[in-house]
């Protein structure tokens, strides 16, 4: 049983590396052909964590995930939230459905002809380092990294890449849930051994 858990952990790490490897392969194997600012639109929020509640209809995301809830929202369908300042600067997350973002995040959305899911995976491996400013607290600005070029194939190809990567991502998420259950089982078995 314990060996199975360790095997599951190794398998999860391989899947995470696979997603990153495929995304890096897409970016490195093809010539950048479009500025980020051409395929993404950026907006921001003035919402503070102190403005959110413990309960509400819609989740509010901050730098560390869901920080509370509100009964209104500023994102309706899908978006990429990117941490624009602090220690996690450049970290991206993909959200769907009605939700909101705090002021520490930028909200990125794709115009017609671009797959936001595809762009999310590319941003996960994008090097934000050259675009960081600030000594004590690092910042990134869309006006700066938006000038960078990335590879964006035809929309149909973007969808194929996005589908492949999100399928692996979904499998990874399912396996992480299984791993949590196995870890609970492991704890139980270890406790039973020493009773």
Secondary structure, 3 states (H helix, E strand, C coil): CHHHHHHHHHHHHHHHHHHHHHHHHHHHHCCCCEEHHHHCEEEECCCCHHHCECCCCEEEEECCEEEEEECCCCECCEEEEEECECCCCCCEEEEECCEEECCCEEEEECCCCCCHHHHHHHHHCCCCHHHCECCCCCECCHHHHCCCEECCCCHHHHHHHHHHHHHHHHHHHHHHHHHHHHHHHHHHHHHHHCC
